[in-house]
């Protein structure tokens, strides 16, 4: 039985990023760059004014007031036609090009235009050359790197790419993830469960986790506990980049998933992990006949919902990050302080749902009241999992523990390590 770290290493050693595709910039939000992008222009492309005011020679300014002749007015998008010489100034708007001869901009609030409109009185102390001017190429030089490969594209990255004229770019596509719940006891979520039946909540939960992790969920419904139905739906799932099966991977008489995967040629990489919950996790890979370069990754998740949720956060999400070209792909392990005393029990390390917050001095961790791997309701109050070692151990409040966040940074976190 593998440790969690050994299993995670096995997943990531097997997984390769998806082949790059070209997409329109407008369709690339949330994707990951697969190429280095360099600038084809200086940014800004000219010396420009950072505020409305008057372009002047810094040498002409003196304490108190100085009167200068206005030689022209320049709007953003216009080019100056007259230089600024001794005793003169150009009225300029934010973003407009600085005229020749000027080396500073005095803000409009420090100016009084004379009634004839031909001169301006500037009320200011001497200022240094360069004040309120952004020099050509100060933000980015032509030929300089804009974004490296492996960068997640947010709105600001899209804006930077638009600025350097990149209407299309190479990215890693979103992985498709088929989701197949197994078991005769399952019914649709809009059905009234009969005796011994439960609703198929795992499909909904896993589809949401896939979307949150940047993938495209492909729900396949429910496979019943018979080989023909299970095999047919597994074959359909192998058309996606990743196949998630929920249930059927333990050692019961109806746990048929490992045998059917083997019959279809899915290579088993590991089965069972030394953790709680999630021990029965199965992971394998399948290469489509005639296209051995394409690998499909298969996870047999335990059927209990908390086990599925936690195995997804640890292993499936890491696989999806690697497929998307995001590094590091492994979960980020943080350290926090227990807010309450906690007793951990069991012969395996426990990944306990927990509520993590930021209290100004660090992460504060409170394990939720949790009744085991079928207690999905407890996770509603959790945003992370706290890791406790095997054995019956008392952890006092204030002790440091490892935590892995589920939903990004805790609310109120303003200082990120």
VEXDREN-2710 file (C-alpha; in Angstrom, 1 decimal):
% VEXDREN-2710
k/r/px/py/pz
1/UNK/0.0/0.0/0.0
2/UNK/1.5/3.3/-1.1
3/UNK/1.9/6.4/1.0
4/UNK/0.0/9.5/-0.1
5/UNK/3.3/11.0/-1.4
6/UNK/4.2/7.9/-3.3
7/UNK/0.8/7.8/-4.9
8/UNK/1.0/11.5/-5.8
9/UNK/4.4/11.0/-7.3
10/UNK/3.1/8.1/-9.3
11/UNK/0.2/10.2/-10.7
12/UNK/2.4/13.1/-11.7
13/UNK/5.2/10.8/-13.1
14/UNK/2.6/9.3/-15.4
15/UNK/0.8/12.5/-16.5
16/UNK/1.9/14.6/-19.4
17/UNK/0.5/18.1/-20.4
18/UNK/-2.0/18.1/-23.2
19/UNK/-0.8/19.1/-26.7
20/UNK/-1.0/22.8/-27.3
21/UNK/-3.7/24.3/-29.4
22/UNK/-4.1/27.7/-31.0
23/UNK/-7.0/29.8/-29.7
24/UNK/-8.3/33.3/-30.1
25/UNK/-7.2/35.7/-27.3
26/UNK/-10.8/36.4/-26.4
27/UNK/-11.4/32.6/-25.8
28/UNK/-8.3/32.1/-23.7
29/UNK/-9.4/33.2/-20.2
30/UNK/-8.5/30.6/-17.6
31/UNK/-6.3/28.6/-20.0
32/UNK/-2.5/28.2/-19.6
33/UNK/0.1/29.5/-22.1
34/UNK/2.1/26.9/-24.1
35/UNK/4.5/29.4/-25.6
36/UNK/6.7/32.3/-24.5
37/UNK/5.3/35.6/-25.7
38/UNK/7.5/38.6/-26.5
39/UNK/6.5/42.2/-27.2
40/UNK/6.6/43.6/-30.7
41/UNK/6.4/47.2/-29.4
42/UNK/7.8/49.4/-26.7
43/UNK/5.2/50.1/-24.0
44/UNK/4.4/52.9/-23.9
45/UNK/5.5/53.5/-27.5
46/UNK/6.4/57.1/-26.7
47/UNK/7.1/59.4/-23.8
48/UNK/3.6/60.2/-22.4
49/UNK/1.9/62.4/-19.9
50/UNK/0.7/60.6/-16.7
51/UNK/-1.9/63.4/-16.0
52/UNK/-3.7/66.4/-17.4
53/UNK/-1.6/69.5/-17.2
54/UNK/1.2/71.4/-18.9
55/UNK/4.4/70.0/-20.5
56/UNK/7.2/72.3/-19.6
57/UNK/11.0/72.5/-19.2
58/UNK/11.8/71.8/-15.6
59/UNK/14.5/74.5/-15.8
60/UNK/11.8/77.1/-16.3
61/UNK/10.1/76.5/-13.0
62/UNK/10.9/78.5/-9.9
63/UNK/9.5/78.9/-6.4
64/UNK/6.2/80.6/-6.3
65/UNK/4.6/81.5/-9.7
66/UNK/5.9/81.5/-13.3
67/UNK/4.1/82.7/-16.4
68/UNK/4.6/80.7/-19.6
69/UNK/3.3/81.1/-23.1
70/UNK/0.9/78.3/-24.3
71/UNK/2.2/77.0/-27.7
72/UNK/-0.4/74.3/-28.4
73/UNK/-2.9/71.9/-26.9
74/UNK/-2.4/68.1/-27.3
75/UNK/-5.1/65.5/-26.8
76/UNK/-4.5/61.8/-26.3
77/UNK/-3.9/60.3/-29.8
78/UNK/-2.5/63.5/-31.2
79/UNK/1.1/64.2/-32.0
80/UNK/2.7/67.5/-30.9
81/UNK/3.7/69.8/-33.8
82/UNK/5.6/72.4/-31.8
83/UNK/8.6/72.1/-29.4
84/UNK/8.6/73.5/-25.9
85/UNK/11.2/76.2/-25.7
86/UNK/12.4/78.5/-22.9
87/UNK/9.4/80.4/-21.5
88/UNK/6.7/78.2/-23.2
89/UNK/4.5/75.3/-22.3
90/UNK/2.1/72.9/-24.0
91/UNK/-1.3/72.0/-22.6
92/UNK/-1.4/68.2/-22.6
93/UNK/-3.9/65.5/-21.7
94/UNK/-3.3/62.2/-19.9
95/UNK/-1.7/59.7/-22.3
96/UNK/-0.7/62.2/-24.9
97/UNK/2.9/62.3/-26.3
98/UNK/5.4/64.6/-24.7
99/UNK/6.5/67.4/-27.2
100/UNK/10.2/67.9/-28.0
101/UNK/12.0/70.1/-25.5
102/UNK/9.6/69.3/-22.6
103/UNK/10.9/67.1/-19.7
104/UNK/8.2/67.4/-17.1
105/UNK/4.4/67.8/-16.6
106/UNK/2.8/70.2/-14.1
107/UNK/-0.6/69.0/-13.1
108/UNK/-3.6/71.1/-14.1
109/UNK/-4.5/71.8/-10.4
110/UNK/-1.3/73.9/-10.2
111/UNK/-2.2/75.9/-13.2
112/UNK/-4.2/79.1/-13.9
113/UNK/-4.9/79.8/-17.6
114/UNK/-5.0/83.6/-18.3
115/UNK/-8.2/85.1/-19.7
116/UNK/-6.7/85.4/-23.2
117/UNK/-6.0/81.7/-23.3
118/UNK/-2.5/82.4/-24.5
119/UNK/-0.5/82.0/-21.3
120/UNK/-0.6/80.0/-18.1
121/UNK/0.5/80.8/-14.6
122/UNK/2.0/77.8/-12.8
123/UNK/2.1/77.8/-9.0
124/UNK/4.7/75.3/-8.1
125/UNK/8.1/74.7/-6.6
126/UNK/11.0/73.5/-8.8
127/UNK/10.6/69.9/-9.9
128/UNK/13.0/67.4/-11.4
129/UNK/13.0/66.4/-15.0
130/UNK/10.8/63.4/-15.7
131/UNK/8.1/64.4/-13.2
132/UNK/4.6/63.0/-14.3
133/UNK/6.1/61.5/-17.5
134/UNK/6.3/57.8/-18.4
135/UNK/9.2/57.2/-20.7
136/UNK/9.0/55.1/-23.8
137/UNK/9.5/51.4/-23.1
138/UNK/9.3/52.0/-19.3
139/UNK/6.7/49.2/-18.9
140/UNK/8.0/46.9/-21.6
141/UNK/10.8/47.0/-24.3
142/UNK/10.3/45.6/-27.8
143/UNK/11.6/42.0/-27.8
144/UNK/11.2/41.6/-24.0
145/UNK/9.2/38.8/-22.5
146/UNK/5.5/39.5/-21.9
147/UNK/4.4/36.1/-20.5
148/UNK/6.3/32.8/-20.2
149/UNK/4.8/29.4/-21.1
150/UNK/2.9/27.9/-18.2
151/UNK/1.2/31.2/-17.1
152/UNK/-2.5/31.0/-16.2
153/UNK/-4.4/33.6/-18.2
154/UNK/-6.4/36.1/-16.1
155/UNK/-8.0/39.3/-17.3
156/UNK/-4.7/41.3/-16.8
157/UNK/-2.7/38.8/-18.8
158/UNK/-5.2/39.1/-21.7
159/UNK/-4.9/42.8/-21.6
160/UNK/-1.1/42.6/-21.7
161/UNK/-1.3/40.3/-24.7
162/UNK/-3.8/42.6/-26.5
163/UNK/-1.4/45.5/-25.9
164/UNK/1.4/43.7/-27.8
165/UNK/-0.9/42.6/-30.6
166/UNK/-1.4/38.9/-29.9
167/UNK/-4.8/38.0/-31.3
168/UNK/-4.1/34.2/-31.1
169/UNK/-1.8/32.2/-29.0
170/UNK/-0.8/28.6/-28.1
171/UNK/-2.4/27.3/-24.9
172/UNK/-3.1/23.9/-23.2
173/UNK/-6.8/23.0/-23.7
174/UNK/-9.1/22.3/-20.9
175/UNK/-9.0/18.5/-20.1
176/UNK/-12.3/16.7/-20.6
177/UNK/-13.2/14.6/-17.6
178/UNK/-15.8/11.8/-17.8
179/UNK/-17.6/11.0/-14.6
180/UNK/-19.2/7.6/-14.1
181/UNK/-20.9/6.7/-10.8
182/UNK/-21.4/2.9/-10.2
183/UNK/-23.8/0.9/-8.1
184/UNK/-27.3/-0.6/-8.1
185/UNK/-28.2/1.5/-5.0
186/UNK/-27.9/4.9/-6.9
187/UNK/-30.8/6.9/-8.3
188/UNK/-30.9/10.3/-10.0
189/UNK/-30.9/13.3/-7.8
190/UNK/-34.5/14.2/-8.7
191/UNK/-35.8/10.8/-7.8
192/UNK/-37.2/9.6/-4.5
193/UNK/-34.9/6.9/-3.1
194/UNK/-36.5/3.6/-2.3
195/UNK/-35.4/1.2/0.4
196/UNK/-31.6/0.8/0.3
197/UNK/-31.2/3.5/-2.4
198/UNK/-29.3/6.8/-2.3
199/UNK/-29.2/9.8/-4.7
200/UNK/-26.2/10.1/-7.0
201/UNK/-24.6/13.1/-5.3
202/UNK/-21.1/12.2/-6.3
203/UNK/-21.6/13.0/-10.0
204/UNK/-22.8/16.5/-9.1
205/UNK/-20.0/17.1/-6.7
206/UNK/-17.3/15.7/-8.9
207/UNK/-18.5/17.7/-11.9
208/UNK/-18.3/20.9/-9.8
209/UNK/-14.8/20.0/-8.7
210/UNK/-13.8/19.4/-12.3
211/UNK/-15.1/22.8/-13.4
212/UNK/-13.4/24.5/-10.4
213/UNK/-10.1/22.8/-11.4
214/UNK/-10.3/24.1/-15.0
215/UNK/-11.6/21.0/-16.7
216/UNK/-14.8/20.2/-18.7
217/UNK/-17.0/17.6/-17.0
218/UNK/-18.7/14.9/-19.1
219/UNK/-21.3/13.2/-16.8
220/UNK/-22.1/9.6/-17.9
221/UNK/-24.8/8.8/-15.5
222/UNK/-24.9/5.6/-13.5
223/UNK/-23.4/2.2/-14.3
224/UNK/-25.2/-0.7/-12.8
225/UNK/-23.5/-3.6/-11.0
226/UNK/-23.3/-5.8/-14.1
227/UNK/-20.3/-6.2/-16.3
228/UNK/-21.9/-5.4/-19.6
229/UNK/-23.4/-2.1/-18.5
230/UNK/-20.2/-1.1/-16.7
231/UNK/-17.9/-2.0/-19.6
232/UNK/-20.0/-0.1/-22.1
233/UNK/-20.0/3.1/-20.0
234/UNK/-16.2/2.7/-19.2
235/UNK/-15.6/2.5/-23.0
236/UNK/-17.6/5.7/-23.5
237/UNK/-15.6/7.4/-20.7
238/UNK/-12.3/6.5/-22.3
239/UNK/-13.1/9.1/-25.1
240/UNK/-12.2/11.8/-22.6
241/UNK/-8.8/12.9/-21.3
242/UNK/-9.6/11.6/-17.8
243/UNK/-12.1/9.1/-16.6
244/UNK/-13.4/9.2/-13.0
245/UNK/-15.3/6.2/-11.7
246/UNK/-17.0/6.6/-8.3
247/UNK/-17.5/3.3/-6.4
248/UNK/-16.8/-0.3/-7.2
249/UNK/-13.1/-0.3/-6.2
250/UNK/-13.1/-1.9/-2.8
251/UNK/-13.3/-5.7/-2.2
252/UNK/-17.0/-6.4/-2.2
253/UNK/-18.7/-8.9/-4.4
254/UNK/-20.1/-6.1/-6.6
255/UNK/-16.8/-4.1/-6.8
256/UNK/-16.2/-4.9/-10.5
257/UNK/-14.3/-1.8/-11.6
258/UNK/-10.7/-3.0/-11.4
259/UNK/-11.5/-6.2/-13.3
260/UNK/-13.4/-4.4/-16.1
261/UNK/-10.7/-1.8/-16.5
262/UNK/-8.1/-4.6/-16.8
263/UNK/-10.3/-6.4/-19.4
264/UNK/-10.3/-3.2/-21.5
265/UNK/-6.5/-2.9/-21.3
266/UNK/-6.3/-0.1/-18.7
267/UNK/-2.9/-0.4/-17.1
268/UNK/-3.0/-0.4/-13.3
269/UNK/-0.4/1.8/-11.7
270/UNK/-1.6/1.5/-8.1
271/UNK/-4.5/0.4/-6.0
272/UNK/-5.0/1.4/-2.3
273/UNK/-3.3/4.2/-0.4
274/UNK/-2.3/4.5/3.3
275/UNK/-4.8/7.2/4.1
276/UNK/-8.1/7.9/5.7
277/UNK/-10.5/8.4/4.0
278/UNK/-9.7/7.2/0.5
279/UNK/-7.8/4.0/1.0
280/UNK/-9.4/2.1/-2.0
281/UNK/-8.3/4.6/-4.6
282/UNK/-7.3/3.0/-8.0
283/UNK/-5.2/4.8/-10.6
284/UNK/-4.3/3.6/-14.1
285/UNK/-3.6/4.7/-17.7
286/UNK/-4.8/3.6/-21.1
287/UNK/-3.4/4.2/-24.5
288/UNK/-5.8/4.2/-27.3
289/UNK/-5.0/1.5/-29.9
290/UNK/-3.5/3.0/-33.0
291/UNK/-2.7/6.2/-31.1
292/UNK/-0.3/5.1/-28.3
293/UNK/1.0/8.7/-27.9
294/UNK/-2.4/9.6/-26.4
295/UNK/-2.8/8.6/-22.8
296/UNK/-6.1/8.5/-20.9
297/UNK/-5.9/8.7/-17.1
298/UNK/-8.3/6.7/-15.0
299/UNK/-9.2/7.1/-11.4
300/UNK/-11.3/4.7/-9.5
301/UNK/-12.6/6.8/-6.6
302/UNK/-14.1/5.3/-3.5
303/UNK/-17.9/5.6/-3.5
304/UNK/-18.2/7.3/-0.1
305/UNK/-18.6/11.0/-0.9
306/UNK/-16.0/12.4/1.4
307/UNK/-13.5/9.9/0.2
308/UNK/-14.2/10.9/-3.4
309/UNK/-13.9/14.6/-2.6
310/UNK/-10.6/14.3/-0.8
311/UNK/-9.1/11.9/-3.3
312/UNK/-10.1/14.4/-6.0
313/UNK/-8.4/17.3/-4.2
314/UNK/-5.2/15.4/-3.7
315/UNK/-4.8/13.3/-6.8
316/UNK/-7.2/14.2/-9.6
317/UNK/-6.7/17.9/-9.2
318/UNK/-2.9/17.4/-9.4
319/UNK/-3.4/15.4/-12.6
320/UNK/-5.6/18.1/-14.1
321/UNK/-3.1/20.8/-13.2
322/UNK/-0.3/18.9/-15.0
323/UNK/-2.6/18.3/-18.0
324/UNK/-3.3/22.0/-18.2
325/UNK/0.4/22.9/-18.0
326/UNK/0.3/24.4/-14.5
327/UNK/3.3/24.0/-12.2
328/UNK/3.7/23.1/-9.5
329/UNK/1.0/20.5/-10.0
330/UNK/1.1/18.9/-6.5
331/UNK/-1.1/20.4/-3.8
332/UNK/0.4/23.2/-1.8
333/UNK/0.9/22.1/1.8
334/UNK/0.7/25.0/4.4
335/UNK/1.2/25.1/8.1
336/UNK/-1.5/26.3/10.5
337/UNK/-2.2/26.4/14.2
338/UNK/-5.0/24.3/15.7
339/UNK/-7.8/26.5/17.2
340/UNK/-9.1/23.7/19.4
341/UNK/-7.9/20.5/20.9
342/UNK/-8.3/17.6/18.6
343/UNK/-8.0/13.8/19.0
344/UNK/-7.0/11.9/15.9
345/UNK/-7.7/8.2/15.8
346/UNK/-7.0/5.4/13.3
347/UNK/-4.2/3.3/11.9
348/UNK/-3.7/5.5/8.9
349/UNK/-2.9/9.2/8.4
350/UNK/-6.2/11.1/8.4
351/UNK/-7.1/14.0/6.0
352/UNK/-9.7/15.6/8.2
353/UNK/-12.1/18.2/6.8
354/UNK/-11.3/21.5/8.5
355/UNK/-12.2/25.2/8.5
356/UNK/-9.2/27.4/7.9
357/UNK/-9.1/31.2/8.5
358/UNK/-6.5/33.9/8.8
359/UNK/-6.4/35.6/12.2
360/UNK/-3.7/38.2/11.5
361/UNK/-0.8/36.2/12.7
362/UNK/-1.2/33.0/10.6
363/UNK/-3.5/30.2/9.6
364/UNK/-6.0/29.1/12.2
365/UNK/-7.2/25.5/11.7
366/UNK/-10.4/24.1/13.2
367/UNK/-11.2/20.5/12.3
368/UNK/-15.0/20.1/11.7
369/UNK/-17.1/17.6/13.5
370/UNK/-17.0/14.7/11.1
371/UNK/-18.5/11.2/11.3
372/UNK/-16.5/9.5/8.6
373/UNK/-16.3/9.1/4.8
374/UNK/-20.1/9.1/4.3
375/UNK/-20.6/12.4/6.2
376/UNK/-20.7/14.8/3.3
377/UNK/-22.7/17.4/5.3
378/UNK/-19.7/18.0/7.5
379/UNK/-17.7/19.2/4.5
380/UNK/-20.1/22.0/3.9
381/UNK/-18.5/23.9/6.8
382/UNK/-15.0/23.0/5.6
383/UNK/-12.7/24.8/3.2
384/UNK/-9.6/22.6/3.7
385/UNK/-8.3/19.4/5.1
386/UNK/-5.9/19.0/8.1
387/UNK/-3.4/16.2/8.1
388/UNK/-3.0/14.0/11.2
389/UNK/-0.6/11.2/11.5
390/UNK/-1.6/7.6/12.2
391/UNK/-2.3/6.4/15.7
392/UNK/-4.5/7.7/18.5
393/UNK/-3.0/11.1/19.3
394/UNK/-4.1/14.2/21.2
395/UNK/-3.3/17.4/19.4
396/UNK/-3.5/20.4/21.7
397/UNK/-4.8/23.8/20.6
398/UNK/-1.9/25.9/19.2
399/UNK/0.0/22.9/17.8
400/UNK/1.1/23.2/14.1
401/UNK/-0.5/20.9/11.6
402/UNK/-0.3/20.6/7.8
403/UNK/-3.3/21.8/5.8
404/UNK/-4.3/21.7/2.2
405/UNK/-6.8/24.3/1.1
406/UNK/-9.7/23.4/-1.2
407/UNK/-11.2/26.7/-2.3
408/UNK/-8.2/29.1/-2.7
409/UNK/-7.1/31.5/0.1
410/UNK/-9.1/31.8/3.3
411/UNK/-11.3/34.9/3.5
412/UNK/-9.4/37.8/5.0
413/UNK/-6.0/36.5/4.0
414/UNK/-3.9/39.5/3.0
415/UNK/-0.4/38.2/3.5
416/UNK/0.4/35.1/1.4
417/UNK/3.6/33.1/2.2
END
